Structure formats: structure tokens, C-alpha cells
């Protein structure tokens, strides 16, 4: 099914991005660098050295959790679940809990 890439766009740079005739090529280059394992890649436009940042790239059959804030993003967890899975959020939560050394269990409901 291909690959997906997470990109954070700095809204303050949107006018520079709109005026940059090479932004598409810069974005494509950043995505290719991610796939080569280069880590996060900043994309410049106008006077903005990080008008956008390519965060991570993954196969479309995987789901990824990415935290976004502070003009950046961070890949925190990924799990291999089918894209039709009913509980995608639960599986990602379990994966993140496991990564942090926790075991997740469902809370007892009051009845």
C-alpha cells in the first residue's frame, strides 16, 4: 500500500511556503532522507529554516503515535495492526505503555 510520512507545518511560515516555488522538491527530498534513516528533517522556506519538519515515515500498514507541539513533533510509538482494526487507539496505547515499562489493563466499571 505504500508509505506515509508525518510532516509538521509551521503556520507562521505558511506565506513563505506559498511563495517558495521549490517547496515541493524540498519536501520530497526531506521524505527521501527520512526513508534513509536521517532522523527528523527541517524544510526551509523564505527566512524560515524550519518552515516544516518531516518527522517520520512508515509503511501504510502500521499505525504511529506522534506528539506534536513546540513547533516540532516526535515519533513516540508504532504498532503493526491492520488498517481495519477496530481498536487502533487501544493498540497504540498498549504499545506506548509497553515502551514505557507499563502493562495496561481495563478499569473495572461501576455497576
N, C-alpha and C positions, 0 to 999 in steps of 0.2 A: 504493500500500500504506500510505500514511500516514507519520507521523514518529515517531521515537524520541527520548527525552531521557535523558541521564545525570544522575543525582542521587546525591550522597554524603550519607549519613545519619550523623550523629554518634551513636554508640551511647550516649555519656554522656547524651544528651538524650532518649533513647527514652521515658522515663516522662513527660516534659513533652509530647512529641509525642502520646503515647497519651491524655493528658488534654485536649489542645487541640481543642475542637470545630470550630475553623476552620482546622485544619492543611490539610485537603484543598483549601479555597479558596485558601489561601496558596500551596500547591504549584502549583495551576492557574495562579495569577497569575504565579508565577516562570517557569513554562514559556512562557507567552504573552510575557513580557518577553524571554526568550531568543530567541524567534522574531522579535522586533522588533529584534534585534541589540544588546541591552543588555549583553551580556557575562555573566559569572557572576552569579548572583543568590542571596543568602543568604535563608534562610527561618527566621523566629524562632518559638520555642515556649517558653512559660514564661519563665524567666530566661535562656534561651539565644538570643543574637542570631543564631547560625548553627547552629541545630539540624540543618539540612540545607542543602545548597548545590546549586542546579541548575547544572550545568557547561556542557552544550552540548546542542543539539537538531539533528537531521539527518534527512534523508529515509531511509526504511527500506531503500532500495536501496543505500545507502552504508554502508561499514564504517568505524568510527572507532577510533583508539587514544587512550585516556585514561589518564594516570598518576594514581593515587590514593594519597595519603599526607599526613601532616602536617595532618589534619583538612580537607583540601581536595582538589581534583582539577584537572587541567589537560589540555585537549584538545591533543594533540601532532601528530596526523596523521589524514587521512581519504583514502580512495580509493574510486573508483567501480568496484565489481566486483559481479557478480551474486551474489545471496544463495546460489546453489547452487554457487558456485565452490569447487573442491577445495582450493585453496591460499590461503585467506583470510589466514592468518598471514603467509605469504611475501609476498603483495602488500602488506600493511600494512608489513612490514619494509622492503621495497623503497621504499615511499613515504616512510617515515621517514628512510632512508638518503639518498634524493634530497634531501629537505628540508634535511638537514644537510650536503649537498655531497659525498656519497659515492656510489660505484657499487658495488653488491652483486654478487658472483659466488660461485658454489658452490665449496666447498673440494674439492680432489682427495681421493678416497678411497684409503686404503692398501689395497693389494691384493696 
